[in-house]
Amino acid sequence: MIDYGLLAAQIESLAEGEDNTIGVLANASALIKEVSGWFWVGFYIVNGDKLTLGPFQGSPACMSIGYGKGVCGTAWERGETLIVDDVEEFPGHIACSALSRSEIVVPLKSEGKVVGVLDIDSTAAGTFTTADARGLEKVCDALSRLFL
Ligand code: SME
């Protein structure tokens, strides 16, 4: 089990005093991947009516996702964290890698508005729990200041 209190504090300190958003998100994705071992960890950033690929760790991924599309675009539209136990069961799931079996997407919010998402894929089905959702929401809170 990941110590999310510690992880959020580490990410908070990575972000402290920094205005290099890309660098901080790159470090955050590296740290989350390192402590979890999950297959793909990265960010998509709101850019007009699309999410565009941001810093990530893992295999090459799709560059752009529309509002309401895939798991990421649906989490953006709903403004809430989505856990998908089996990506094949999620209508409209966008497969960036055939190895992904389950996924969690957490909206990154700044002043209540979704400015991006944290997307994480696992090669095993049913990886993500509500404890991961609450923990990763803390992590995203620690990053929201970058988007003020
Ligand atoms: N599976 C995502 C697309 C992004 S990749 O998993 C990195 C989706 O359905 O939105």
Backbone and ligand atoms as CSV (ligand in chain L), in Angstrom:
chain,resi,resn,atom,element,x,y,z
A,1,MET,N,N,0.851,-1.208,0.000
A,1,MET,CA,C,0.000,0.000,0.000
A,1,MET,C,C,0.887,1.260,0.000
A,2,ILE,N,N,0.545,2.177,-0.842
A,2,ILE,CA,C,1.327,3.405,-0.959
A,2,ILE,C,C,0.997,4.348,0.203
A,3,ASP,N,N,2.018,4.996,0.747
A,3,ASP,CA,C,1.814,5.994,1.800
A,3,ASP,C,C,1.486,7.325,1.111
A,4,TYR,N,N,0.196,7.565,0.937
A,4,TYR,CA,C,-0.215,8.747,0.170
A,4,TYR,C,C,0.049,10.058,0.903
A,5,GLY,N,N,0.032,10.015,2.242
A,5,GLY,CA,C,0.353,11.226,3.001
A,5,GLY,C,C,1.775,11.665,2.674
A,6,LEU,N,N,2.685,10.686,2.690
A,6,LEU,CA,C,4.092,10.958,2.371
A,6,LEU,C,C,4.241,11.394,0.911
A,7,LEU,N,N,3.579,10.665,0.008
A,7,LEU,CA,C,3.689,10.981,-1.421
A,7,LEU,C,C,3.190,12.403,-1.712
A,8,ALA,N,N,2.052,12.761,-1.118
A,8,ALA,CA,C,1.513,14.115,-1.348
A,8,ALA,C,C,2.480,15.166,-0.794
A,9,ALA,N,N,3.087,14.873,0.374
A,9,ALA,CA,C,4.046,15.821,0.967
A,9,ALA,C,C,5.289,15.954,0.074
A,10,GLN,N,N,5.744,14.836,-0.482
A,10,GLN,CA,C,6.927,14.885,-1.372
A,10,GLN,C,C,6.609,15.699,-2.629
A,11,ILE,N,N,5.409,15.499,-3.156
A,11,ILE,CA,C,5.040,16.215,-4.382
A,11,ILE,C,C,4.829,17.702,-4.085
A,12,GLU,N,N,4.260,17.967,-2.919
A,12,GLU,CA,C,4.114,19.360,-2.476
A,12,GLU,C,C,5.495,20.036,-2.458
A,13,SER,N,N,6.487,19.326,-1.932
A,13,SER,CA,C,7.811,19.957,-1.841
A,13,SER,C,C,8.493,20.040,-3.210
A,14,LEU,N,N,8.182,19.106,-4.121
A,14,LEU,CA,C,8.698,19.229,-5.498
A,14,LEU,C,C,8.145,20.478,-6.186
A,15,ALA,N,N,6.892,20.801,-5.834
A,15,ALA,CA,C,6.199,21.913,-6.502
A,15,ALA,C,C,6.485,23.260,-5.855
A,16,GLU,N,N,6.930,23.224,-4.586
A,16,GLU,CA,C,7.089,24.456,-3.809
A,16,GLU,C,C,8.060,25.442,-4.469
A,17,GLY,N,N,7.572,26.640,-4.672
A,17,GLY,CA,C,8.430,27.701,-5.212
A,17,GLY,C,C,8.789,27.528,-6.679
A,18,GLU,N,N,8.201,26.550,-7.359
A,18,GLU,CA,C,8.530,26.283,-8.768
A,18,GLU,C,C,7.467,26.854,-9.688
A,19,ASP,N,N,7.892,27.474,-10.788
A,19,ASP,CA,C,6.906,27.852,-11.794
A,19,ASP,C,C,7.106,27.041,-13.081
A,20,ASN,N,N,8.003,26.060,-13.014
A,20,ASN,CA,C,8.260,25.181,-14.159
A,20,ASN,C,C,7.258,24.018,-14.117
A,21,THR,N,N,6.072,24.278,-14.671
A,21,THR,CA,C,4.980,23.304,-14.581
A,21,THR,C,C,5.359,21.965,-15.209
A,22,ILE,N,N,5.954,21.998,-16.397
A,22,ILE,CA,C,6.306,20.752,-17.092
A,22,ILE,C,C,7.291,19.947,-16.251
A,23,GLY,N,N,8.278,20.628,-15.692
A,23,GLY,CA,C,9.279,19.936,-14.879
A,23,GLY,C,C,8.670,19.303,-13.636
A,24,VAL,N,N,7.792,20.040,-12.972
A,24,VAL,CA,C,7.182,19.500,-11.749
A,24,VAL,C,C,6.292,18.301,-12.081
A,25,LEU,N,N,5.503,18.408,-13.150
A,25,LEU,CA,C,4.632,17.279,-13.521
A,25,LEU,C,C,5.469,16.077,-13.950
A,26,ALA,N,N,6.594,16.324,-14.612
A,26,ALA,CA,C,7.494,15.225,-15.001
A,26,ALA,C,C,8.042,14.538,-13.750
A,27,ASN,N,N,8.489,15.327,-12.786
A,27,ASN,CA,C,8.993,14.744,-11.539
A,27,ASN,C,C,7.883,14.006,-10.787
A,28,ALA,N,N,6.678,14.573,-10.790
A,28,ALA,CA,C,5.565,13.920,-10.086
A,28,ALA,C,C,5.249,12.571,-10.739
A,29,SER,N,N,5.230,12.516,-12.072
A,29,SER,CA,C,4.932,11.234,-12.729
A,29,SER,C,C,6.040,10.225,-12.444
A,30,ALA,N,N,7.285,10.677,-12.418
A,30,ALA,CA,C,8.413,9.785,-12.123
A,30,ALA,C,C,8.313,9.228,-10.704
A,31,LEU,N,N,7.968,10.100,-9.760
A,31,LEU,CA,C,7.884,9.670,-8.356
A,31,LEU,C,C,6.735,8.678,-8.152
A,32,ILE,N,N,5.577,8.981,-8.745
A,32,ILE,CA,C,4.432,8.070,-8.581
A,32,ILE,C,C,4.767,6.707,-9.197
A,33,LYS,N,N,5.398,6.713,-10.365
A,33,LYS,CA,C,5.748,5.436,-11.004
A,33,LYS,C,C,6.763,4.664,-10.154
A,34,GLU,N,N,7.717,5.406,-9.603
A,34,GLU,CA,C,8.758,4.759,-8.796
A,34,GLU,C,C,8.181,4.089,-7.542
A,35,VAL,N,N,7.255,4.775,-6.861
A,35,VAL,CA,C,6.741,4.190,-5.611
A,35,VAL,C,C,5.679,3.120,-5.871
A,36,SER,N,N,5.067,3.145,-7.056
A,36,SER,CA,C,3.954,2.214,-7.309
A,36,SER,C,C,4.324,1.041,-8.213
A,37,GLY,N,N,5.212,1.299,-9.189
A,37,GLY,CA,C,5.511,0.278,-10.191
A,37,GLY,C,C,4.407,0.127,-11.235
A,38,TRP,N,N,3.422,1.035,-11.231
A,38,TRP,CA,C,2.350,0.943,-12.229
A,38,TRP,C,C,2.915,1.165,-13.624
A,39,PHE,N,N,2.174,0.666,-14.624
A,39,PHE,CA,C,2.670,0.579,-15.998
A,39,PHE,C,C,2.847,1.947,-16.671
A,40,TRP,N,N,1.866,2.814,-16.479
A,40,TRP,CA,C,1.914,4.132,-17.156
A,40,TRP,C,C,1.354,5.171,-16.195
A,41,VAL,N,N,2.089,6.249,-16.000
A,41,VAL,CA,C,1.661,7.325,-15.095
A,41,VAL,C,C,1.924,8.650,-15.805
A,42,GLY,N,N,0.892,9.435,-16.009
A,42,GLY,CA,C,1.152,10.699,-16.684
A,42,GLY,C,C,-0.013,11.662,-16.627
A,43,PHE,N,N,0.197,12.787,-17.266
A,43,PHE,CA,C,-0.767,13.882,-17.217
A,43,PHE,C,C,-1.237,14.237,-18.621
A,44,TYR,N,N,-2.518,14.536,-18.718
A,44,TYR,CA,C,-3.067,15.197,-19.900
A,44,TYR,C,C,-3.559,16.569,-19.439
A,45,ILE,N,N,-3.298,17.572,-20.253
A,45,ILE,CA,C,-3.591,18.955,-19.878
A,45,ILE,C,C,-4.703,19.520,-20.770
A,46,VAL,N,N,-5.663,20.209,-20.147
A,46,VAL,CA,C,-6.750,20.832,-20.918
A,46,VAL,C,C,-6.172,21.906,-21.833
A,47,ASN,N,N,-6.561,21.797,-23.101
A,47,ASN,CA,C,-6.098,22.736,-24.107
A,47,ASN,C,C,-7.279,22.986,-25.040
A,48,GLY,N,N,-8.072,24.021,-24.749
A,48,GLY,CA,C,-9.297,24.274,-25.515
A,48,GLY,C,C,-10.307,23.165,-25.258
A,49,ASP,N,N,-10.750,22.490,-26.328
A,49,ASP,CA,C,-11.753,21.433,-26.165
A,49,ASP,C,C,-11.132,20.037,-26.156
A,50,LYS,N,N,-9.803,20.012,-25.912
A,50,LYS,CA,C,-9.106,18.716,-25.887
A,50,LYS,C,C,-8.182,18.600,-24.686
A,51,LEU,N,N,-7.825,17.354,-24.395
A,51,LEU,CA,C,-6.723,17.100,-23.462
A,51,LEU,C,C,-5.510,16.788,-24.315
A,52,THR,N,N,-4.386,17.434,-24.025
A,52,THR,CA,C,-3.179,17.107,-24.779
A,52,THR,C,C,-2.162,16.440,-23.857
A,53,LEU,N,N,-1.389,15.549,-24.450
A,53,LEU,CA,C,-0.426,14.759,-23.680
A,53,LEU,C,C,0.585,15.668,-22.978
A,54,GLY,N,N,0.756,15.436,-21.689
A,54,GLY,CA,C,1.750,16.159,-20.902
A,54,GLY,C,C,2.840,15.204,-20.442
A,55,PRO,N,N,3.588,15.585,-19.403
A,55,PRO,CA,C,4.670,14.737,-18.913
A,55,PRO,C,C,4.148,13.377,-18.431
A,56,PHE,N,N,4.898,12.325,-18.744
A,56,PHE,CA,C,4.486,10.988,-18.330
A,56,PHE,C,C,5.694,10.076,-18.206
A,57,GLN,N,N,5.468,8.921,-17.597
A,57,GLN,CA,C,6.461,7.849,-17.527
A,57,GLN,C,C,5.786,6.592,-18.048
A,58,GLY,N,N,6.380,5.963,-19.026
A,58,GLY,CA,C,5.805,4.741,-19.583
A,58,GLY,C,C,5.922,4.748,-21.091
A,59,SER,N,N,5.126,3.889,-21.737
A,59,SER,CA,C,5.179,3.763,-23.197
A,59,SER,C,C,4.606,5.011,-23.868
A,60,PRO,N,N,4.987,5.238,-25.135
A,60,PRO,CA,C,4.392,6.340,-25.888
A,60,PRO,C,C,2.863,6.229,-25.869
A,61,ALA,N,N,2.192,7.386,-25.803
A,61,ALA,CA,C,0.736,7.379,-25.623
A,61,ALA,C,C,0.071,8.319,-26.611
A,62,CYS,N,N,-1.258,8.259,-26.675
A,62,CYS,CA,C,-1.961,9.104,-27.649
A,62,CYS,C,C,-1.828,10.577,-27.273
A,63,MET,N,N,-1.762,11.413,-28.289
A,63,MET,CA,C,-1.408,12.831,-28.127
A,63,MET,C,C,-2.574,13.679,-27.665
A,64,SER,N,N,-3.791,13.287,-28.048
A,64,SER,CA,C,-4.911,14.190,-27.810
A,64,SER,C,C,-6.197,13.401,-27.578
A,65,ILE,N,N,-6.999,13.870,-26.629
A,65,ILE,CA,C,-8.240,13.177,-26.253
A,65,ILE,C,C,-9.345,14.228,-26.157
A,66,GLY,N,N,-10.463,14.001,-26.815
A,66,GLY,CA,C,-11.563,14.973,-26.820
A,66,GLY,C,C,-12.341,14.990,-25.510
A,67,TYR,N,N,-13.051,16.096,-25.286
A,67,TYR,CA,C,-13.925,16.247,-24.110
A,67,TYR,C,C,-14.972,15.134,-24.137
A,68,GLY,N,N,-15.089,14.399,-23.039
A,68,GLY,CA,C,-16.077,13.318,-22.965
A,68,GLY,C,C,-15.632,12.028,-23.624
A,69,LYS,N,N,-14.416,12.007,-24.176
A,69,LYS,CA,C,-13.937,10.800,-24.864
A,69,LYS,C,C,-13.019,9.981,-23.963
A,70,GLY,N,N,-13.092,8.663,-24.117
A,70,GLY,CA,C,-12.214,7.773,-23.350
A,70,GLY,C,C,-12.437,7.942,-21.846
A,71,VAL,N,N,-11.580,7.324,-21.067
A,71,VAL,CA,C,-11.691,7.441,-19.610
A,71,VAL,C,C,-11.266,8.848,-19.186
A,72,CYS,N,N,-10.209,9.347,-19.832
A,72,CYS,CA,C,-9.684,10.673,-19.451
A,72,CYS,C,C,-10.690,11.776,-19.742
A,73,GLY,N,N,-11.252,11.779,-20.959
A,73,GLY,CA,C,-12.203,12.823,-21.334
A,73,GLY,C,C,-13.495,12.731,-20.526
A,74,THR,N,N,-13.853,11.518,-20.106
A,74,THR,CA,C,-15.057,11.333,-19.279
A,74,THR,C,C,-14.818,11.870,-17.864
A,75,ALA,N,N,-13.626,11.615,-17.318
A,75,ALA,CA,C,-13.299,12.156,-15.983
A,75,ALA,C,C,-13.281,13.687,-16.023
A,76,TRP,N,N,-12.785,14.237,-17.112
A,76,TRP,CA,C,-12.788,15.704,-17.303
A,76,TRP,C,C,-14.229,16.217,-17.317
A,77,GLU,N,N,-15.065,15.591,-18.149
A,77,GLU,CA,C,-16.464,16.015,-18.287
A,77,GLU,C,C,-17.204,15.947,-16.949
A,78,ARG,N,N,-16.990,14.854,-16.215
A,78,ARG,CA,C,-17.708,14.673,-14.940
A,78,ARG,C,C,-17.059,15.423,-13.780
A,79,GLY,N,N,-15.795,15.783,-13.943
A,79,GLY,CA,C,-15.079,16.463,-12.859
A,79,GLY,C,C,-14.868,15.567,-11.661
A,80,GLU,N,N,-14.813,14.247,-11.919
A,80,GLU,CA,C,-14.600,13.329,-10.793
A,80,GLU,C,C,-13.684,12.174,-11.175
A,81,THR,N,N,-13.110,11.558,-10.151
A,81,THR,CA,C,-12.189,10.437,-10.347
A,81,THR,C,C,-12.935,9.219,-10.874
A,82,LEU,N,N,-12.349,8.563,-11.874
A,82,LEU,CA,C,-12.935,7.336,-12.416
A,82,LEU,C,C,-11.976,6.176,-12.203
A,83,ILE,N,N,-12.518,5.074,-11.715
A,83,ILE,CA,C,-11.748,3.828,-11.607
A,83,ILE,C,C,-12.362,2.836,-12.589
A,84,VAL,N,N,-11.525,2.266,-13.441
A,84,VAL,CA,C,-12.003,1.275,-14.408
A,84,VAL,C,C,-11.269,-0.041,-14.124
A,85,ASP,N,N,-12.019,-1.033,-13.648
A,85,ASP,CA,C,-11.404,-2.316,-13.267
A,85,ASP,C,C,-10.947,-3.122,-14.472
A,86,ASP,N,N,-11.710,-2.977,-15.571
A,86,ASP,CA,C,-11.366,-3.718,-16.788
A,86,ASP,C,C,-11.630,-2.784,-17.973
A,87,VAL,N,N,-10.559,-2.323,-18.582
A,87,VAL,CA,C,-10.707,-1.304,-19.636
A,87,VAL,C,C,-11.557,-1.800,-20.809
A,88,GLU,N,N,-11.599,-3.116,-20.998
A,88,GLU,CA,C,-12.400,-3.645,-22.114
A,88,GLU,C,C,-13.897,-3.466,-21.866
A,89,GLU,N,N,-14.255,-3.245,-20.621
A,89,GLU,CA,C,-15.675,-3.072,-20.266
A,89,GLU,C,C,-16.097,-1.605,-20.299
A,90,PHE,N,N,-15.142,-0.701,-20.531
A,90,PHE,CA,C,-15.486,0.729,-20.520
A,90,PHE,C,C,-15.763,1.180,-21.960
A,91,PRO,N,N,-17.027,1.531,-22.269
A,91,PRO,CA,C,-17.333,1.929,-23.645
A,91,PRO,C,C,-16.527,3.168,-24.035
A,92,GLY,N,N,-15.856,3.097,-25.168
A,92,GLY,CA,C,-15.109,4.258,-25.647
A,92,GLY,C,C,-13.705,4.378,-25.085
A,93,HIS,N,N,-13.292,3.383,-24.294
A,93,HIS,CA,C,-11.916,3.407,-23.783
A,93,HIS,C,C,-10.927,3.568,-24.942
A,94,ILE,N,N,-9.918,4.419,-24.733
A,94,ILE,CA,C,-8.909,4.640,-25.772
A,94,ILE,C,C,-7.681,3.812,-25.393
A,95,ALA,N,N,-7.375,2.825,-26.233
A,95,ALA,CA,C,-6.255,1.932,-25.923
A,95,ALA,C,C,-4.963,2.504,-26.478
A,96,CYS,N,N,-4.083,2.960,-25.584
A,96,CYS,CA,C,-2.777,3.445,-26.021
A,96,CYS,C,C,-1.789,2.289,-26.018
A,97,SER,N,N,-2.018,1.314,-25.151
A,97,SER,CA,C,-1.180,0.115,-25.119
A,97,SER,C,C,-2.073,-1.090,-24.872
A,98,ALA,N,N,-1.806,-2.164,-25.613
A,98,ALA,CA,C,-2.579,-3.397,-25.440
A,98,ALA,C,C,-2.321,-4.016,-24.071
A,99,LEU,N,N,-1.277,-3.544,-23.383
A,99,LEU,CA,C,-0.932,-4.128,-22.073
A,99,LEU,C,C,-1.787,-3.572,-20.930
A,100,SER,N,N,-2.443,-2.448,-21.152
A,100,SER,CA,C,-3.238,-1.839,-20.074
A,100,SER,C,C,-4.499,-2.649,-19.812
A,101,ARG,N,N,-4.746,-2.954,-18.544
A,101,ARG,CA,C,-5.959,-3.726,-18.197
A,101,ARG,C,C,-6.887,-2.946,-17.270
A,102,SER,N,N,-6.330,-2.105,-16.385
A,102,SER,CA,C,-7.191,-1.281,-15.539
A,102,SER,C,C,-6.597,0.117,-15.459
A,103,GLU,N,N,-7.432,1.053,-15.020
A,103,GLU,CA,C,-7.031,2.459,-15.139
A,103,GLU,C,C,-7.712,3.302,-14.059
A,104,ILE,N,N,-7.028,4.360,-13.647
A,104,ILE,CA,C,-7.650,5.369,-12.784
A,104,ILE,C,C,-7.322,6.733,-13.373
A,105,VAL,N,N,-8.315,7.605,-13.406
A,105,VAL,CA,C,-8.097,8.965,-13.899
A,105,VAL,C,C,-8.632,9.946,-12.855
A,106,VAL,N,N,-7.755,10.855,-12.428
A,106,VAL,CA,C,-8.084,11.826,-11.376
A,106,VAL,C,C,-8.016,13.232,-11.969
A,107,PRO,N,N,-9.101,13.988,-11.909
A,107,PRO,CA,C,-9.037,15.359,-12.432
A,107,PRO,C,C,-8.102,16.228,-11.598
A,108,LEU,N,N,-7.353,17.047,-12.297
A,108,LEU,CA,C,-6.506,18.060,-11.644
A,108,LEU,C,C,-7.306,19.344,-11.683
A,109,LYS,N,N,-7.622,19.898,-10.515
A,109,LYS,CA,C,-8.484,21.076,-10.496
A,109,LYS,C,C,-7.729,22.285,-9.968
A,110,SER,N,N,-8.052,23.430,-10.523
A,110,SER,CA,C,-7.528,24.671,-9.996
A,110,SER,C,C,-8.704,25.617,-9.847
A,111,GLU,N,N,-8.916,26.103,-8.642
A,111,GLU,CA,C,-10.071,26.948,-8.319
A,111,GLU,C,C,-11.370,26.320,-8.833
A,112,GLY,N,N,-11.496,25.002,-8.616
A,112,GLY,CA,C,-12.724,24.287,-8.942
A,112,GLY,C,C,-12.872,23.885,-10.404
A,113,LYS,N,N,-11.958,24.331,-11.247
A,113,LYS,CA,C,-12.054,24.048,-12.673
A,113,LYS,C,C,-11.059,22.944,-13.046
A,114,VAL,N,N,-11.483,22.012,-13.911
A,114,VAL,CA,C,-10.559,20.951,-14.337
A,114,VAL,C,C,-9.547,21.541,-15.325
A,115,VAL,N,N,-8.262,21.428,-14.988
A,115,VAL,CA,C,-7.200,21.968,-15.849
A,115,VAL,C,C,-6.382,20.847,-16.489
A,116,GLY,N,N,-6.641,19.608,-16.078
A,116,GLY,CA,C,-5.925,18.468,-16.626
A,116,GLY,C,C,-6.367,17.226,-15.887
A,117,VAL,N,N,-5.749,16.093,-16.214
A,117,VAL,CA,C,-6.030,14.860,-15.472
A,117,VAL,C,C,-4.718,14.120,-15.223
A,118,LEU,N,N,-4.714,13.388,-14.121
A,118,LEU,CA,C,-3.655,12.407,-13.859
A,118,LEU,C,C,-4.217,11.067,-14.300
A,119,ASP,N,N,-3.513,10.403,-15.215
A,119,ASP,CA,C,-3.978,9.119,-15.762
A,119,ASP,C,C,-2.974,8.040,-15.378
A,120,ILE,N,N,-3.470,6.929,-14.847
A,120,ILE,CA,C,-2.586,5.824,-14.462
A,120,ILE,C,C,-3.167,4.511,-14.990
A,121,ASP,N,N,-2.292,3.720,-15.630
A,121,ASP,CA,C,-2.699,2.421,-16.176
A,121,ASP,C,C,-1.925,1.309,-15.480
A,122,SER,N,N,-2.613,0.190,-15.308
A,122,SER,CA,C,-1.974,-1.000,-14.744
A,122,SER,C,C,-2.127,-2.157,-15.728
A,123,THR,N,N,-1.177,-3.083,-15.712
A,123,THR,CA,C,-1.273,-4.255,-16.593
A,123,THR,C,C,-2.153,-5.344,-15.982
A,124,ALA,N,N,-2.579,-5.147,-14.723
A,124,ALA,CA,C,-3.464,-6.124,-14.075
A,124,ALA,C,C,-4.881,-5.546,-14.004
A,125,ALA,N,N,-5.874,-6.423,-14.054
A,125,ALA,CA,C,-7.262,-5.970,-13.882
A,125,ALA,C,C,-7.500,-5.626,-12.414
A,126,GLY,N,N,-8.426,-4.677,-12.171
A,126,GLY,CA,C,-8.882,-4.383,-10.807
A,126,GLY,C,C,-7.806,-3.882,-9.858
A,127,THR,N,N,-6.839,-3.139,-10.378
A,127,THR,CA,C,-5.720,-2.682,-9.525
A,127,THR,C,C,-6.127,-1.583,-8.542
A,128,PHE,N,N,-6.994,-0.666,-8.977
A,128,PHE,CA,C,-7.162,0.588,-8.223
A,128,PHE,C,C,-8.372,0.552,-7.284
A,129,THR,N,N,-8.143,1.093,-6.075
A,129,THR,CA,C,-9.160,1.069,-5.023
A,129,THR,C,C,-9.614,2.496,-4.723
A,130,THR,N,N,-10.652,2.607,-3.897
A,130,THR,CA,C,-11.082,3.954,-3.500
A,130,THR,C,C,-10.006,4.620,-2.643
A,131,ALA,N,N,-9.191,3.832,-1.942
A,131,ALA,CA,C,-8.069,4.419,-1.175
A,131,ALA,C,C,-7.063,5.069,-2.136
A,132,ASP,N,N,-6.821,4.421,-3.282
A,132,ASP,CA,C,-5.949,5.038,-4.293
A,132,ASP,C,C,-6.588,6.330,-4.812
A,133,ALA,N,N,-7.899,6.283,-5.043
A,133,ALA,CA,C,-8.587,7.484,-5.558
A,133,ALA,C,C,-8.409,8.648,-4.591
A,134,ARG,N,N,-8.700,8.427,-3.296
A,134,ARG,CA,C,-8.589,9.522,-2.319
A,134,ARG,C,C,-7.129,9.987,-2.202
A,135,GLY,N,N,-6.188,9.042,-2.206
A,135,GLY,CA,C,-4.768,9.385,-2.093
A,135,GLY,C,C,-4.282,10.183,-3.288
A,136,LEU,N,N,-4.673,9.758,-4.479
A,136,LEU,CA,C,-4.218,10.456,-5.687
A,136,LEU,C,C,-4.898,11.818,-5.828
A,137,GLU,N,N,-6.095,11.950,-5.259
A,137,GLU,CA,C,-6.736,13.279,-5.238
A,137,GLU,C,C,-5.904,14.236,-4.373
A,138,LYS,N,N,-5.339,13.733,-3.281
A,138,LYS,CA,C,-4.442,14.568,-2.441
A,138,LYS,C,C,-3.214,14.996,-3.242
A,139,VAL,N,N,-2.685,14.036,-4.005
A,139,VAL,CA,C,-1.518,14.327,-4.844
A,139,VAL,C,C,-1.871,15.431,-5.853
A,140,CYS,N,N,-3.032,15.313,-6.469
A,140,CYS,CA,C,-3.445,16.326,-7.455
A,140,CYS,C,C,-3.673,17.680,-6.788
A,141,ASP,N,N,-4.203,17.676,-5.560
A,141,ASP,CA,C,-4.370,18.947,-4.831
A,141,ASP,C,C,-3.022,19.638,-4.655
A,142,ALA,N,N,-1.988,18.834,-4.406
A,142,ALA,CA,C,-0.654,19.398,-4.179
A,142,ALA,C,C,-0.088,20.033,-5.455
A,143,LEU,N,N,-0.658,19.673,-6.611
A,143,LEU,CA,C,-0.170,20.199,-7.890
A,143,LEU,C,C,-1.010,21.367,-8.421
A,144,SER,N,N,-2.165,21.602,-7.811
A,144,SER,CA,C,-3.111,22.556,-8.407
A,144,SER,C,C,-2.543,23.978,-8.446
A,145,ARG,N,N,-1.684,24.308,-7.455
A,145,ARG,CA,C,-1.092,25.642,-7.389
A,145,ARG,C,C,-0.344,26.013,-8.686
A,146,LEU,N,N,0.185,25.019,-9.372
A,146,LEU,CA,C,0.930,25.278,-10.613
A,146,LEU,C,C,0.063,25.913,-11.688
A,147,PHE,N,N,-1.248,25.739,-11.546
A,147,PHE,CA,C,-2.151,26.187,-12.614
A,147,PHE,C,C,-2.884,27.484,-12.276
A,148,LEU,N,N,-2.462,28.151,-11.199
A,148,LEU,CA,C,-3.121,29.411,-10.813
A,148,LEU,C,C,-2.737,30.533,-11.777
L,1,SME,N1,N,-6.894,5.009,-21.782
L,1,SME,C1,C,-7.032,6.443,-21.810
L,1,SME,C2,C,-6.120,7.052,-22.846
L,1,SME,C3,C,-4.784,7.451,-22.333
L,1,SME,S1,S,-3.733,6.160,-22.100
L,1,SME,O1,O,-4.277,5.165,-21.190
L,1,SME,C4,C,-2.237,6.641,-21.617
L,1,SME,C5,C,-8.473,6.829,-22.062
L,1,SME,O2,O,-9.318,5.975,-22.391
L,1,SME,O3,O,-8.791,8.008,-21.931
